[in-house]
């Protein structure tokens, strides 16, 4: 077995840095929908032109160039609309650069893996953590050709990155490719066109602290009245003073409505976004604002009432409650979810599972939930796992990032701390030390339940191994010894006593054992007899007492 990697210490995850809530715009009139479509289409065309200009500037972008783009957009919209467009363009370009870097690193990792496997003989077994050679000469030849393809792609991506070129599609690359596969997507050209135009619309405004209701462009009063500052070319559609259009509907935020109302009353910054869901033909309004950073709770205080270890899987969350001493109490719980279907359905499934988990935690008074600090970014590549297509799909479908963000945000509202632990060996060691002992005639403990116990114990900084039984009364080596009770500074405290080869019975003649040269190595009390200069009589003591000195002397001489 190779050397185990070091385990990172657990830490309390930071809380959310912002809030986003959404509500539906109900009872819109035909004039309201007309204005929203015109505003979104007009600002969307300006956003497309601005993004094109930003991509053309590349790495030569500066604050002066940003100001020039904003001044060009101001006469066609307004100063605040132009600021929102240029800021969104900057964020989109920066996101494209980060994705480009991730793609570059992914290609480099794939090339390294292929080169390593091509250098090994065909059919050679892999070692711990490193893949072996390819299974057949045919696969070796196919991978050698794929290596040239990846090297060509890598050269192109590197050239684009050095030149500051990014590839961005407003509306989404997936939807753009769907245009060529309408039958497979079960869409008509007109339906696709409506969806494509709606995705390219732009109708979002950044908030401003100190302004009325926290936003001058898209304004919502405490009573729920929605008004929009129209762009200059559409000012003739205004039905209110100062070029504003007031909608006939009223909005209400059910989730975190109190926080939103407090910010509106205090004229604190709130950003709004209007968008159309073409599948449902509904308009939605999203509100978002930033949260001040809050100090993290000390991990000792968070673990004062125990912890709940959670093991995340492809279709459920396995959870088990541990007391302050690291002992699992009660029965394990499983919170299932279904990650098939649309993104909205998957997100709803994750939120529902986390809601049940948090309610169960509050019912037991636990103030901490331990989860693995998972990141499959470098573990789901095609070159790393090869033919294990189902395994790649499994880890790709696990919503690690979304679940982590959702859990941090939802737990912050309930006063429960989230502790992130190192995921190394939790499933393996949990199954090794906890699955069998926790299985009873009325309960079958799964590997995931045992992993939840291991995660909780690691959060409490306890060793994952259970407390072993003490040695038997005869102090022999046949049952091992209680190394888990040793202090942390003792090397090898987690292992059992190494087996000493050779016979161990007392009937072995002197000088024939494995440690005959040094009997003190067995840690027996007293000095070893083999280090003394003496010779044992060949007759028992009972015969020595009956025989005389002459007989004994003749027996010794004859021997």
N, C-alpha and C positions, 0 to 999 in steps of 0.2 A: 504494500500500500504506500502511495506517495505521501509526501509531506502535506499536512493540512494547511490551508491558507488561514491567515489571521482573521479573527472575527472582530468586526467593528462594534464599538459599544452602542447600546440603544440610545435614542434621543427622542425628545418630545417634538413632534412635528409642529411647524408654525401654522397659525390660523389663516383664514382667507384674507386677501388684501383688497377685495372688492366684492360688490353685490350686484346681481342682475336679476330683475324680476320682469315678468311678462304678463300682459293681459290682452284681451280681445277687444277690438273696436266693433261694437254692436250697433245695429240700427243706423247704418250709414245710408245717406241719401244718394241718389244718382249723381248729384252735383259734387258731393264729397268724394265719391270714388273717381269721378272725372278729374278733379283737382289733384288728388293723390297720384293718379297715373301720370298726369302731365308733369308734375313736379319731379317725380321719380325718374321719368324718362329724360327730362332736360338735364337734371343734375347728374344722371348716369352718363350721359354723353360727355359732359365736362370732366367727370372722373376718369373716363377712358382716355381722353386726350391728355389729361395731366399725368396719368400713369405711363403713357407712351413717352411723354417728355422726360419723365424721371428715369425710365429705363434707357433712354437715349443718352442721358448725362452719365450714367454708370458711376464709376468711382470718383468722378470729378465733381460730384455734388457738393455744394457749400450752402451756407446760410444765405448768401446773396442770391444764388440761383433759386433757392426756395422762395425768397421774397419776390423775385421776378415772376415766378409762376403764379403766386398768389395775386399779384397786381393784375395779371392778365385775366384771371378768373373773376375778379371782383365786379367789373362792369356787367358781366353776364349773369351774375347771381347776386351776391352781397358779400361784404367783408367777412362775416361770420360763416356763411356757406363756403366761401373760398378757403377759409382756415380749416374747416372740417374736411374738405376734399383733399387738400394738400397733406394734412396729417394722416388721413386714411391711406393715401398713396405711399407716404413714407413708411407706415407700418407694414403695408403689403409688400413693398420692395424688401424691407428688412426680413420679413418672414420667408420670402423666396430665397434670400441669401442663406439663411439658416438651413432651409431644406436642401439647398444645393450643397452645403458643406456636409450634411448628413449623408446625402447620396454619394458624395466623393469618398467619405470614410467607409461606406458600405461596399463600394467597388474595390477599394484597397484591401479590405478584409477578405473579400471573395477571391481576389487574385492571390493573396498570400496563402489561403487555404488550398487552392488548386495547385499552386506551385509545390507546396509541401507534399501533397498526396501524389503528384506526378513523379516526385523524386524518389518515392518508395517503390519497392517491387510490387507487382500485381498480386493481390490476394494477401498482402501482409496485414496482420492484425494491428489494430490501433492500441495505443497505450492510454493510461489514465489521463483524460482531458485532451488528448490529441488524436485526430483521426488517422486511420491507417491508409494503406494503398487502396486503389480501386479494385473492384471485384473481378473484372475481366478486362481483356485487352480491348474489347469493343468500347467499354465505358471509358477506359484510359484514352482512347483515340478521340472520343466525343468530347471529353473534358479538355483535351489539349486544344481542340478547335474552339471551344468556348473560352478558353484562356485568351486567345487572340481577340475574340469579340469584346471581352471585358476590358482588355488593355486599350483597345481602340476607343471604347466609350470613356474610359478614364482619361485618356488624352484629350478628348473633346470637352469633358467637364472641367478639367484643369485649365484649358485654354479659355473657356468662358469665365471661369472664376477670376483668373488673372486679369482679364479684360473688363471685368465688372458687368458681364452680360448675364441676365436672369431671364427665365421663361415663365411668364405669368399669363393666365387666362382669366379675364374678368367674366364671372359666371360659372367657372369651374371647368377643368379639363375633362372630367368624367361626363358632364352634360354635353360638352362640345363633341365628344366622341360618340355619344348616343345618337347624334344626328345621322350617322352612317349606319346605325343598327336599329332603326325604328321598329321593325317587326319583332326583333328579339325583346325590345323594351316595351312592346305593346302600346306604342304611341303613334299618333298621327302627326303629320308635319305641322298642322296648325296648333295642336296641343303642345308640341315641342317648342314651337316658336314663341308661344305665350310664356312658357316656363323659362325659356332662354332670356327673353326680354325682361321678365320680372326679376331674375337673378342679377341682371346687370343694372337695375335701377339703383339709385343712391338717394336715401332720405334719412340721414342721421346727423345729429348736431351735438357738439360738445357743450357741456355745462360751463357756467361762469358763476363763481361765488360773488355775492353782492348784487347780482342782477335780480330782477323780479322773478320770483319762483325758481330761481336757479338756472334759467335758460332763456335767452332772448329769441332764439330762432324757433324752436318747438317748445311752446309754453303750455303747461298744464296747471290749472288753478287747483286750490284745495278742494273745490267742489267737483273736480273732474272735467272741467271744460278744456277742450283741446283746441289750440290755435297755432297756425303756422305762418311764419314770415315768408311770403312768396318771393321767388327770385324776380329780378327786375323785368325780364321779358314776359312774366306771367302776372304782373301787378294788376292788370285789368280784371283779373278774376277775384280780387279781394272783396270781402263783404264786411270788413271792419276797418277802422282807421289805421294809418301807418302801414298800409299794404299787407294787412294780415287777413287770413281766412280762418274763420271760426267754424268748427264742425258742429253738426247737430247732435252728435252722440255725447255720452258721458262715460268716463272710464273710472274703474275702481280696481285697485291692487289688493287682492285678497292676501297674498303672501307678502309679509313684511310691509303691510300697508301703513302701520304706525310709524315705522322708520322713515318711509317715504314722505308721509305727511309732516313729520317734524322737520325734515330737510326743506320741504317746500315752504313751510311757515317761516323758517329762518333764512330763506333765500340762499341756501347752500347749493353748490354745483351738482347738477344731475344731467346726465347724458341720455338722450332719447334716440330711438331708432324705430322707423315705421317700415314694415315689410309685408308683402303679400304671400300667403301660402296658396300656390296655384292648385295644389291637389285638393284642398278643401274650399278654395275660393273664399278665404277669410283674411281680413287685415288684422295685424297684431301690432302692439306697441310695447317696446322693451325699454325699461328704465334701468340705469346702472350708475353706481357711484362708488367712490373709493372709501376704504375703511382705514382708520388710523392704526398703525402697528401696535399690537398689544403684547406685553411681556409674556414669555412662555412660562407655564407653570413648572416648578422644579419637579424632576422625575420622582423624587422621594415623596413629595406631597401627592402626586398623582397616583402612586402605588399604595397609598396608606390604607385603602379599603379593598385591596386585591386588584386583579386585572382579568380581563377577558381576552384570551388568545384567539385570533381569527386567522384561519387558513383559507386563502382565496383560491377557487378552482374555476373551471370553465363553466359550470352550471350551478354552483352553490357556494355559500360561505359556511365553513365548518367552524363552530365556536365552542369554547369550553371555558367555564369560570374557574379561576384559581384563587385560593386564599393568599394571605400575606406571606405564608411560608412556602408557596409554590406547589401546594397540593391541589389537584383537581377535585372540585366539589360538585355535587349534583350530577346531572346528566348532560351530555353534549347536545347542542342545538344545531340544526341545519336550516339555513335560509336560502331557498332555491330561487333561481331566476332563469329566464329564457332569453338568450342573446341572439335569437333569430329575428328576421324581419327588418323593419326600418330603423334608422338611427333614433328616432323619437321613441319607438317601442323599447329599444335596448336601454335607453337612458331612463325610461320610466321603470323598467324592471330593476335596474341597479338602485334607483332611489327607493323603490318599495322594499327591497331587501335590506338596505341600510336603515330605513325607518324602523323596521321590525327589530333589527339588531340593537339600535339605540334605545328603543322602548324596553327591550329585555334587560339591557344594562341598567337603565334607571330603576327598573323594578327591583333589582338586587342591590341597588345603592353603590354600584361600582363606578369609579370616576376615571377609569383608564381602559383603553382598548389597544391591544398590541397587534400590529400588522407587519407583514414583511415589506421591506423597502425594495420592491421588485422593479426591475427595468429590463424588459426583453428587447431593447433596441438592437443590441448586438447578438442576440441569441436566436433570432428567427430568420436568419439568412438562408438562402437556398443552398449555398455552398457548405455551410456548417453542418446541416442535418441531411443533406443529400436526398435519398429516396424517402425519407420519413416525412412524406407530404402531410399526412394526417396530424403528425405532431407539430409541424410548422403551422398548420391551420389552427391547431388547438391554442398554441401560445400567442398566435396573432389575434385570435378572437378574444383573448382575456383582456378586459378593459382595465388594465392596471393604472394607467394615468387618470382615466375618468373616475374610477372608483376611489383613488387616493384623494383627488380634488373634492369629490362629492362628500366623502367621509369627513375630511377636515372641515368643510364648510358646515355640514349638518351637525357634527359633534360640537362645534364651537357654540352653536345656539343652545345646546343642552347642557353645557358645562362639563363635557367629557373630554379628556385629553386623549390624543392619538399618539401612541409611542411606536416609532419605526425601528425595527430590528434588522440585523443582517440575516438574509435568507439562506445562508450557507448551511447545508446539512440538516435543516430542520425536519424535512420529511423523512430522511433516512434515519436519523437518530431518534426521532419521535416514534417511528415504527419499531425500532430496535429495542427501545427501553420502556415504552409505555403502551403499545398496542395490546400485547398479550396480558399484562397485569390488569389492565382496565376492562378486559373482556370477561363478562360473567354469563351465567346461564340465561339471564333475562336481557342482556345487552351485548350487542356486537359492536365493538369499537373498530372503526375503519382507520385506514392509514391517514386520512385527512384529519380525523379527530385527534389522533396521536400527534400529528404535526401542530395542531392548535395548542396542545399542551406544551410542546417544545417551544413554540413562539412565545407563549406567556411566561415560561420560566426564563427564557433569554431576556425578555423585557425586565424581569425582576433581578437579572444578573445572577441567577442561580445556575449551576451546571445542569444540563439537560438530563444527564444520567440519574437514575433513581438512587435512593439510599440503599446500598447493598446490605445483606445480612451479615452479622459478625461471624467470625470463624467459629468452628465447633469447639467444644470444651477440651478436646485432646490437642488443640493447637497444631494440627497437622496441616500440610499444604494441599490437601485434596480439595478443599472448598475455597481456596483463595483467601484474601484478606480484605478488610474494609477500607479500601484506598480512597473512597469518596469522602471519608471523614477527615482526610489529611488536609492540612492548611494549604493555601494556594501556592506558597513558595516551594513546596516539595515537588521536584520534577517527577513526572510520570505518575502523578497521583490518580489519574483517571484510568490507569491500566492495572491489570492483574499481575500478580507475581510471576515472573518468567519461570518456565519449567526448567528444572535442572536435569540434564540427561543422565542416564545411568540408574542402577538399582538404588533403592532407598531403604531397604530393610536392614535391621540390626544384625541379621545373620551373615551379611557379607563379610568376608575376611578382611582384615586390615590391609590397606594398601591397594584394594581392588576397586574402590568407589570412584566417582567422577571427581570428587574433591579430596582424594586421598592425600595429596601433597599438603593440603591446608584444611583440616577439619574444622577450623574456627570459622570458615566461610559460611557454615550452616547456622551460625549465631546460637550455638548451644551453650548453656552455662558451664563454666569450668574449663580447664585446659584440656586440650585433646590428648588422649592417651597415646597416640601415635608419635608425639613429640618427646615422650619420655623414654629413657634407656632401661628397659626391663624385658624379661622373657617369661612367657606364661608356661607353667608346668603342664606336662602332657597328661597327667593323671588328675582325676577329680580329688577334691579335698577329703572326701569320705575314705578313699583308698589310702591317701597319704597318712591319715591318722591311724589306720590299722597296720600299715607296713612299717618296718624299721628303717633306719637310715641306710643300712647296707643294701636292702632291696631297692630302695629308691635310687641309690647311686648306680646300681647295676642297670636299672631300667633306663636311666638317663644316658648312660654310656652306650647301651644297646640301641637306643633311638638315634 
